[in-house]
Structure formats: structure tokens, C-alpha cells
Amino acid sequence: MKYIQLKTEIPGPKAKVMLERRAAATPKGLAKSTEVVVERAEGGLVWDVDGNQLLDFAGGIGMINVGHRPETVVNAIKEQLEKYIHTCSLVTTFEPYIELAEMLNSLTPGDFSKKTLLCNTGTEAVENAVMLARYYTRRPGIICFEGAYHGRSLLTLSLTSKYSLFKKGFGSFPSDIYRLPVPNFYRTPNGMSEAEYLDWNIKNLEHAFIAQVDPESVAAFIIEPVLGEGGFIQMPAAFMQKIRELCDKYGIVMIADEIQSGSGRTGKLFAIEHTGVVPDVMTIAKSLGAGMPVSAVVGKAEIMDCTHLGGIGGTYGGSPVAAVAAIESLKILSSREFLDRAKHVGNLIKSTLDTWKEKYALVGDVRAIGAMCLVEFVKDKSNKEPDLEIPLEVLKDAVAHGIILIRAGLYSNCIRLLPPIVMTDEQLHEGLQVLEDAIARAHEKRGK
């Protein structure tokens, strides 16, 4: 291996000490996908405290599309630190907040006047988007979807699906939340064509207004154009268009959650652009800040302006240090060169994953929307029963051999690939070979 250089087992002796400190100092519920303890990182590479050099195929759960420590971002942060760190947007005005808002207003879909609220996390962005929709419409109801992940506050956890991992033990949850199914073509019911299945899901959108909630009581639809935690399921254009149609018909706010699927990951700056649908409000985070904690709610000016003075905002929202990082990150993310690279990375990964689907009985499906790529594992390809053990086994094996990975999927039976887009082709091939070797060993172990 050229890029993966292992000097010790993972975790090595220094890492084990750090992991013991973590266990003693932090809550058990704070999970970790790997036992990698980071010393430094650059581009698509991570070095651990024992001197091991690894390839990062998790990207902080899609947080570093532009790679670790891009020079222009680091320099902008340094320059800002020499001026001031934070004075609070609720107290003073500073240019980085305004400049980032202007960029987002310009770059997001929609030929209408927009405004942007800056926050700290994806959860906070979703929370504010929902609050604004409720205030604007004077309605309580929110429609969300199966497989969704929208955050971990009480409200956003209520919107989140995947009950046992995220929601178990934390109820009761806020009312006026209504959840509908989405089309997952890999799991099209037996006896239905994909077209019939899509039509059934579209009809469910209208059926909900009869069976679950009066449309006049609904403030917003909130949907990820590509489910992240739910298993990289891309929403069909017809499905999104129907949501847009219903929102227009009943005065409902359409919120697109682009926290994981945005920031150039799918080959377009925002994944909803693949559908031709324009939402009223968007939530953006993760790779927006190139690793710095910053998120945004971008929407129609009349929606963003709807609250009373002081109705929105927070102490750290739009931190100038995070904002200048996001400005430089967004310059990269929105460039044609970067978006073309994302498409290339996705094609490279997908062409490799397709061969795995043919070679390995435990690989049920592979999916890629640009460079948002995933492998789904099943016990049997004929009945598509999810295999929850294989991903853990494969992930542990692959990490031990030098690549950083995380799982995904409603059943947690998938491994997602979110490498930095700046990772070289050679690095991608090397990491994919490590992952395939781990899959092959699991396959051989089961005699398949």
C-alpha cells in the first residue's frame, strides 16, 4: 500500500490509552464508529497517535467534502483570529456573517428574494426552519418521511426516523408530526413494478390529507432529497414534484434538508437540483464549514422575515471564524472544477461497487448519487433480508487495514462512502481495494 501505512495495530498502544480516557470522561451513549484516535489530517489522509497513516472514507459523516485542512480555509481562519473571534450577531454586526449569507442567497435554487440565518449545527438549522414555517403559516403540523434523519434535539429527534438507534428511551415526543413512506426502489414490494410503486408512494402524499391531517393544519413538508442516515435513497423527481405541487396548492412550506446531501457531494451543489424542484427553505450544514461548526437556513425572504424582532438567533450563530471558513469552502464547493470532480469520484466508486454486487452474495445493492455512495448487505439476495452483522464485521476489518468508515441505512445494514472529493484516484482505488478485501474475507467465512 502506498498511502495506507500501518505501524501498529488499530488501536495502537497510545490510542488505547486515549480510548480509556474517553470511556472514563464521556458518556457511554456517545458512540464511535471506529477506534481511530487522530493526531492530524490532510486532504484525504488521517494520521493517528501511533503514527499510522489511514485513508478517510467517512469524511466526518460527509463533513469534509473539500478535504481536511484546505489551505485557503485554514488561512482565512488564521486571518480572522488576528482580528476578533466573536462579538455575537445579536449584539453587533460583522462582515463575514453578511458575506456568507449573500453567497448562500445567490447560490441556492430559486429565482426569488432570499435571506439566510446562520446557526451552529444541522439540528439547529432544522429546528429554526420548522419554527419559521410554523410562524409563517400559523399552523402546527409537520410532515416528514421514513428513513429521515434531521437531528437530535427534541423537535428534530421527533422528525428523525430509525427509532431504536436514535429515539429509544427519549420520548414522549412533540405532537403534530406526521411521517410518510418514501420510494426505495431496491425494496419495491413483490408484485409491483417500480412505476407502480412510485405511483403508490405519490398517492400516499394526498392520502395523508384524508387519513392523517388536514392540509390546512400543515406548516411544512421536510425532506432530504437523498436520505443520508436512511441509506442514500434518492427521491425521484416525480415524488418531489408532487410535494411541491401540494405545498403550492395548500400554502405549505417545502423544506429541503441538504445537510448531508448538499455541498457538492452529488455532483450538483445541492441534491434537489437533480429534480428541478425549488424548495421554499433549505437547511445546509456539514461540509459548508469545511469542519467548522456552521449551518444555515436559507429561504424566501417573506418566510425568513416573518417572526417578531428577536424571534430567532443565538449566541454563537454565524461565528465569524466559522463564517470565513464557510466562505472559502463555498468558493471551492460551488466551482465547476469541484462539481465535475465529484461526478468523477462517484463514477469511479460506482464502477467498482457494481462489480461487488455481481461477485458477492452478501452485497444486495450498491447506490451512488454523485460521490454519495453506499453498499447494502443482505442475508439473501432473493428476499433482501437485511444483514446487521456483516457491516460491523466488514467495517472493523477494513478499519484494521487502514480506512475509516461508517455505517448507514434504516436497518444499519449498509456501509456508506463519503471520502473527501479531493482524494486522488490512486487513493480511492487503494481504499476501495481494502474494503473489497474485507468483504471478500466475510464472504469466504460464510462459504458463499
C-alpha positions as CSV (number, residue, x, y, z in Angstrom):
1,M,0.0,0.0,0.0
2,K,1.3,3.4,-0.9
3,Y,-1.0,5.6,1.2
4,I,-2.0,3.3,4.0
5,Q,1.0,2.9,6.3
6,L,0.3,0.8,9.4
7,K,3.0,0.8,12.1
8,T,0.8,-0.8,14.8
9,E,-2.5,-2.5,15.1
10,I,-5.5,-0.2,15.3
11,P,-5.9,0.9,18.0
12,G,-2.3,1.0,18.9
13,P,-0.8,1.5,22.4
14,K,-1.2,5.3,22.5
15,A,-4.7,5.1,21.0
16,K,-5.7,2.6,23.7
17,V,-4.7,5.0,26.4
18,M,-6.7,7.7,24.8
19,L,-9.8,5.5,24.4
20,E,-9.6,4.6,28.0
21,R,-9.6,8.3,28.9
22,R,-12.6,8.8,26.6
23,A,-14.5,6.0,28.2
24,A,-13.8,7.4,31.7
25,A,-14.6,11.0,30.9
26,T,-17.5,10.9,28.4
27,P,-21.0,9.3,28.3
28,K,-21.4,5.7,27.0
29,G,-24.1,6.9,24.7
30,L,-21.5,8.9,22.7
31,A,-20.9,6.3,20.1
32,K,-17.9,5.9,17.8
33,S,-17.7,4.1,14.5
34,T,-14.0,3.3,14.8
35,E,-11.2,3.2,17.4
36,V,-9.1,5.6,15.4
37,V,-7.5,8.3,17.6
38,V,-6.5,11.2,15.4
39,E,-3.2,13.1,15.6
40,R,-3.5,15.1,12.4
41,A,-5.2,15.1,9.0
42,E,-4.6,16.5,5.5
43,G,-6.7,16.1,2.3
44,G,-8.0,12.6,2.4
45,L,-5.4,11.2,4.8
46,V,-5.5,10.8,8.6
47,W,-2.6,10.0,10.9
48,D,-3.3,8.5,14.3
49,V,-1.5,9.0,17.6
50,D,0.6,5.8,17.0
51,G,1.9,7.1,13.6
52,N,-0.5,5.0,11.4
53,Q,-1.5,6.6,8.1
54,L,-5.1,5.9,7.0
55,L,-7.4,6.9,4.2
56,D,-10.6,8.7,5.3
57,F,-13.7,7.3,3.6
58,A,-16.1,8.7,6.2
59,G,-15.3,12.3,5.9
60,G,-16.7,13.2,9.3
61,I,-20.1,11.9,8.1
62,G,-19.8,14.0,5.0
63,M,-18.4,17.0,6.8
64,I,-15.2,17.5,4.8
65,N,-16.1,17.3,1.1
66,V,-13.2,19.8,0.5
67,G,-10.8,17.6,2.4
68,H,-9.0,18.1,5.7
69,R,-7.4,21.5,6.2
70,P,-7.7,23.1,2.8
71,E,-5.1,25.9,2.6
72,T,-7.5,28.7,1.8
73,V,-9.8,27.8,4.6
74,V,-7.0,27.5,7.1
75,N,-5.6,30.8,6.1
76,A,-9.0,32.5,6.4
77,I,-9.4,31.2,9.9
78,K,-5.9,32.4,10.9
79,E,-6.6,35.9,9.5
80,Q,-9.9,36.1,11.3
81,L,-8.3,35.1,14.6
82,E,-5.9,38.0,14.3
83,K,-8.9,40.4,14.1
84,Y,-11.5,39.2,16.6
85,I,-13.0,35.8,17.5
86,H,-16.7,36.6,18.2
87,T,-18.8,39.5,19.2
88,C,-22.3,37.9,18.7
89,S,-24.6,38.8,15.8
90,L,-27.3,39.6,18.4
91,V,-25.2,42.4,19.7
92,T,-23.0,43.6,16.8
93,T,-22.7,43.3,13.1
94,F,-19.7,41.8,11.3
95,E,-19.0,41.3,7.6
96,P,-18.3,37.5,7.5
97,Y,-21.9,36.8,8.5
98,I,-23.3,39.1,5.8
99,E,-20.9,37.9,3.1
100,L,-21.7,34.2,3.7
101,A,-25.5,35.0,3.8
102,E,-25.1,36.9,0.5
103,M,-23.3,33.9,-1.1
104,L,-25.9,31.4,0.1
105,N,-28.8,33.6,-1.1
106,S,-27.2,33.7,-4.5
107,L,-26.1,30.1,-4.9
108,T,-29.3,28.3,-3.6
109,P,-32.0,27.4,-6.1
110,G,-34.9,29.8,-6.7
111,D,-35.4,33.0,-8.6
112,F,-36.8,35.0,-5.8
113,S,-35.6,37.2,-2.9
114,K,-33.9,35.1,-0.2
115,K,-32.4,35.6,3.2
116,T,-30.2,33.5,5.4
117,L,-30.0,32.7,9.1
118,L,-26.7,31.3,10.3
119,C,-26.6,28.7,13.1
120,N,-24.1,26.2,14.5
121,T,-25.3,22.7,13.7
122,G,-27.6,20.9,11.3
123,T,-30.0,20.2,14.1
124,E,-30.2,23.9,14.9
125,A,-30.8,24.7,11.3
126,V,-33.7,22.3,11.0
127,E,-35.2,23.5,14.3
128,N,-35.2,27.1,13.0
129,A,-36.6,26.1,9.6
130,V,-39.5,24.4,11.3
131,M,-40.1,27.2,13.7
132,L,-40.1,29.7,10.8
133,A,-42.6,27.6,8.8
134,R,-44.9,27.4,11.8
135,Y,-44.7,31.1,12.5
136,Y,-45.2,32.0,8.8
137,T,-48.2,29.7,8.3
138,R,-49.7,29.9,11.8
139,R,-50.1,26.1,11.6
140,P,-48.6,23.3,13.8
141,G,-48.3,20.3,11.5
142,I,-45.1,19.0,10.0
143,I,-44.9,16.1,7.5
144,C,-41.6,14.1,7.4
145,F,-40.6,10.8,6.0
146,E,-39.5,7.3,6.9
147,G,-35.7,6.9,7.0
148,A,-35.2,10.6,7.7
149,Y,-32.5,12.0,9.9
150,H,-33.0,15.6,11.0
151,G,-31.1,15.9,14.3
152,R,-31.1,15.1,18.0
153,S,-32.9,18.0,19.7
154,L,-36.3,17.0,21.0
155,L,-38.1,18.5,18.0
156,T,-35.6,17.3,15.3
157,L,-35.5,13.8,17.0
158,S,-39.2,13.7,16.6
159,L,-38.7,14.3,12.9
160,T,-36.0,11.7,12.7
161,S,-36.7,8.0,11.8
162,K,-34.7,4.9,12.7
163,Y,-36.3,4.5,16.1
164,S,-34.1,2.1,18.1
165,L,-30.8,3.9,17.4
166,F,-31.8,7.5,17.8
167,K,-35.1,7.7,19.6
168,K,-35.4,4.8,22.0
169,G,-35.9,6.0,25.6
170,F,-36.2,9.7,24.8
171,G,-39.9,10.1,24.4
172,S,-42.5,11.4,24.7
173,F,-42.1,13.5,21.5
174,P,-43.8,16.6,20.3
175,S,-47.2,16.2,18.6
176,D,-48.3,17.3,15.2
177,I,-45.6,15.3,13.4
178,Y,-46.8,13.0,10.6
179,R,-44.5,10.5,8.9
180,L,-45.0,9.1,5.4
181,P,-43.2,6.4,3.4
182,V,-40.7,7.1,0.6
183,P,-40.0,5.1,-2.6
184,N,-37.0,2.9,-2.1
185,F,-36.8,1.0,-5.4
186,Y,-34.4,-1.6,-4.0
187,R,-37.3,-2.7,-1.8
188,T,-40.1,-2.4,-4.3
189,P,-42.8,-4.8,-2.9
190,N,-43.2,-8.1,-4.7
191,G,-45.8,-7.9,-7.5
192,M,-45.3,-4.2,-8.2
193,S,-43.3,-2.6,-10.9
194,E,-41.1,0.4,-9.9
195,A,-43.5,2.7,-11.7
196,E,-46.5,1.3,-9.8
197,Y,-44.6,1.5,-6.5
198,L,-43.7,5.2,-7.2
199,D,-47.3,5.9,-8.1
200,W,-48.4,4.3,-4.8
201,N,-46.0,6.5,-2.8
202,I,-47.1,9.6,-4.6
203,K,-50.7,8.8,-3.9
204,N,-49.9,8.4,-0.2
205,L,-48.9,12.0,-0.1
206,E,-52.5,13.1,-0.9
207,H,-54.0,10.2,1.1
208,A,-52.3,11.6,4.2
209,F,-54.5,14.7,4.0
210,I,-57.5,12.4,4.4
211,A,-56.2,9.8,6.8
212,Q,-53.8,11.8,9.0
213,V,-54.0,15.5,8.9
214,D,-56.0,18.4,7.4
215,P,-53.7,20.2,4.9
216,E,-54.9,23.5,6.3
217,S,-53.1,22.4,9.5
218,V,-49.8,21.6,7.9
219,A,-47.0,24.1,8.2
220,A,-44.3,22.2,6.3
221,F,-43.1,19.2,4.4
222,I,-39.5,18.5,5.3
223,I,-37.5,16.0,3.2
224,E,-33.9,15.0,2.4
225,P,-33.5,14.9,-1.4
226,V,-31.2,12.0,-0.7
227,L,-31.8,10.2,2.5
228,G,-28.5,10.2,4.5
229,E,-28.8,8.0,7.6
230,G,-31.7,6.3,5.8
231,G,-29.4,4.6,3.3
232,F,-28.6,7.1,0.4
233,I,-32.1,6.7,-1.2
234,Q,-32.6,9.4,-3.8
235,M,-36.0,10.9,-4.0
236,P,-37.5,10.6,-7.6
237,A,-38.2,13.8,-9.4
238,A,-41.9,12.9,-9.7
239,F,-42.2,12.4,-5.9
240,M,-40.5,15.7,-5.2
241,Q,-42.6,17.5,-7.8
242,K,-45.8,16.2,-6.1
243,I,-44.7,17.5,-2.8
244,R,-44.0,20.9,-4.4
245,E,-47.5,20.8,-6.1
246,L,-49.2,20.0,-2.7
247,C,-47.2,22.8,-1.0
248,D,-48.3,25.3,-3.6
249,K,-51.9,24.1,-3.5
250,Y,-52.3,24.3,0.3
251,G,-49.9,27.1,1.2
252,I,-47.4,24.7,2.9
253,V,-43.7,25.5,3.2
254,M,-41.4,23.0,1.5
255,I,-38.2,22.5,3.4
256,A,-35.3,20.6,1.7
257,D,-32.8,19.2,4.2
258,E,-29.4,19.4,2.4
259,I,-27.3,18.9,5.4
260,Q,-25.7,15.6,4.2
261,S,-26.6,15.6,0.5
262,G,-25.6,19.2,-0.3
263,S,-22.3,20.9,-0.5
264,G,-21.4,19.4,-3.9
265,R,-21.5,15.8,-2.8
266,T,-23.8,14.6,-5.5
267,G,-22.2,16.4,-8.4
268,K,-24.5,19.4,-8.0
269,L,-24.1,22.0,-5.3
270,F,-27.5,20.8,-3.8
271,A,-29.0,17.4,-4.4
272,I,-32.5,18.8,-5.0
273,E,-31.2,20.4,-8.2
274,H,-31.3,16.9,-9.8
275,T,-35.1,17.0,-9.6
276,G,-35.8,20.5,-10.9
277,V,-37.8,21.3,-7.8
278,V,-37.2,24.5,-5.9
279,P,-38.0,24.4,-2.2
280,D,-39.1,27.4,-0.1
281,V,-36.5,26.8,2.6
282,M,-33.2,24.9,2.7
283,T,-31.1,23.7,5.6
284,I,-27.3,23.4,5.0
285,A,-24.5,22.3,7.3
286,K,-21.8,19.7,7.5
287,S,-19.3,20.4,4.6
288,L,-20.4,24.0,4.4
289,G,-17.8,24.9,7.1
290,A,-15.1,22.5,6.0
291,G,-15.0,21.1,9.5
292,M,-16.0,24.3,11.4
293,P,-19.4,24.4,13.2
294,V,-21.7,26.4,11.0
295,S,-25.1,25.8,9.4
296,A,-27.6,27.8,7.6
297,V,-31.3,28.2,6.9
298,V,-31.9,29.8,3.5
299,G,-35.3,30.7,2.3
300,K,-37.8,33.0,0.7
301,A,-37.4,36.5,2.2
302,E,-41.1,36.7,3.3
303,I,-40.7,33.4,5.3
304,M,-37.4,34.4,6.8
305,D,-38.7,37.8,7.8
306,C,-42.0,36.5,9.3
307,T,-41.1,36.5,13.0
308,H,-41.2,39.3,15.5
309,L,-38.0,41.1,16.2
310,G,-35.8,38.9,18.4
311,G,-37.7,35.7,17.4
312,I,-34.7,33.9,16.0
313,G,-31.0,33.9,16.6
314,G,-28.4,32.5,19.0
315,T,-25.2,33.4,20.9
316,Y,-22.8,31.7,18.6
317,G,-24.8,31.6,15.3
318,G,-22.7,32.9,12.4
319,S,-19.4,32.9,14.4
320,P,-17.0,35.0,12.2
321,V,-14.3,32.3,12.5
322,A,-16.7,29.7,11.2
323,A,-18.2,32.0,8.6
324,V,-14.9,32.9,7.0
325,A,-14.2,29.1,6.8
326,A,-17.6,28.6,5.1
327,I,-17.0,31.4,2.7
328,E,-13.7,29.9,1.4
329,S,-15.2,26.4,1.5
330,L,-18.2,27.5,-0.5
331,K,-16.0,29.0,-3.2
332,I,-14.5,25.6,-3.7
333,L,-17.7,23.7,-3.4
334,S,-19.6,25.8,-6.0
335,S,-16.8,25.7,-8.6
336,R,-17.3,23.8,-11.8
337,E,-14.0,22.0,-11.3
338,F,-15.1,20.7,-7.9
339,L,-18.5,19.6,-9.1
340,D,-17.0,17.8,-12.1
341,R,-14.6,16.1,-9.7
342,A,-17.5,14.9,-7.5
343,K,-19.1,13.3,-10.5
344,H,-15.8,11.7,-11.5
345,V,-15.3,10.3,-7.9
346,G,-18.8,9.0,-7.9
347,N,-18.4,7.2,-11.3
348,L,-15.1,5.7,-10.2
349,I,-16.5,4.4,-6.9
350,K,-19.8,3.2,-8.5
351,S,-18.0,1.3,-11.3
352,T,-16.1,-0.6,-8.6
353,L,-19.1,-1.2,-6.3
354,D,-21.1,-2.6,-9.3
355,T,-18.6,-5.4,-9.6
356,W,-19.0,-6.3,-5.9
357,K,-22.8,-6.7,-6.4
358,E,-22.1,-9.4,-9.0
359,K,-19.2,-11.1,-7.1
360,Y,-20.5,-11.3,-3.6
361,A,-23.8,-12.9,-2.4
362,L,-23.9,-10.7,0.7
363,V,-23.9,-7.5,-1.3
364,G,-27.6,-6.9,-2.0
365,D,-27.4,-3.4,-3.6
366,V,-25.0,-0.6,-4.3
367,R,-26.1,3.0,-4.7
368,A,-24.3,6.2,-5.8
369,I,-25.6,9.7,-6.4
370,G,-22.5,11.5,-7.5
371,A,-19.9,10.8,-4.8
372,M,-22.6,9.9,-2.2
373,C,-22.0,6.1,-2.4
374,L,-23.2,3.1,-0.3
375,V,-23.1,-0.7,-0.1
376,E,-26.1,-2.5,1.3
377,F,-25.6,-6.0,2.8
378,V,-28.3,-8.7,2.9
379,K,-28.5,-12.3,4.2
380,D,-30.2,-13.5,1.0
381,K,-30.4,-11.6,-2.3
382,S,-33.7,-13.2,-3.2
383,N,-35.7,-12.0,-0.1
384,K,-33.3,-9.0,0.6
385,E,-33.4,-9.6,4.4
386,P,-31.1,-7.0,5.9
387,D,-27.9,-8.4,7.5
388,L,-27.0,-6.4,10.5
389,E,-23.8,-8.3,11.4
390,I,-21.9,-8.2,8.2
391,P,-21.5,-4.4,8.1
392,L,-20.0,-4.3,11.6
393,E,-17.6,-7.2,10.7
394,V,-16.6,-5.7,7.4
395,L,-16.2,-2.2,8.9
396,K,-14.0,-3.5,11.7
397,D,-11.8,-5.5,9.3
398,A,-11.4,-2.6,6.9
399,V,-10.5,-0.1,9.6
400,A,-7.9,-2.5,10.9
401,H,-6.4,-2.5,7.4
402,G,-6.3,1.3,7.2
403,I,-9.5,3.0,6.0
404,I,-12.0,5.0,8.1
405,L,-15.7,4.0,7.5
406,I,-19.2,4.4,8.9
407,R,-22.5,2.6,8.6
408,A,-25.9,3.8,7.4
409,G,-29.3,2.6,6.5
410,L,-32.7,2.2,8.2
411,Y,-31.6,-1.2,9.3
412,S,-27.9,-0.2,9.9
413,N,-27.1,-2.8,7.2
414,C,-25.1,-0.5,4.9
415,I,-21.6,1.0,4.7
416,R,-21.5,4.5,3.3
417,L,-18.6,6.0,1.4
418,L,-18.1,9.7,1.8
419,P,-14.5,10.3,1.0
420,P,-13.3,13.9,0.5
421,I,-13.8,14.8,-3.1
422,V,-10.2,16.0,-3.2
423,M,-9.0,12.4,-2.6
424,T,-6.9,11.3,-5.6
425,D,-7.9,8.4,-7.9
426,E,-5.0,6.4,-6.7
427,Q,-6.1,6.9,-3.1
428,L,-9.7,6.0,-3.9
429,H,-8.6,2.8,-5.6
430,E,-6.4,1.8,-2.7
431,G,-9.1,2.4,-0.2
432,L,-11.7,0.5,-2.3
433,Q,-9.4,-2.4,-2.5
434,V,-9.1,-2.6,1.3
435,L,-12.8,-2.5,1.6
436,E,-13.3,-5.2,-1.0
437,D,-10.7,-7.4,0.7
438,A,-12.7,-7.1,3.9
439,I,-15.9,-8.0,2.1
440,A,-14.2,-11.0,0.4
441,R,-13.0,-12.3,3.8
442,A,-16.5,-12.0,5.2
443,H,-17.9,-13.7,2.1
444,E,-15.3,-16.6,2.3
445,K,-16.0,-17.0,6.1
446,R,-19.6,-17.8,5.3
447,G,-18.8,-20.1,2.4
448,K,-20.7,-18.0,-0.1
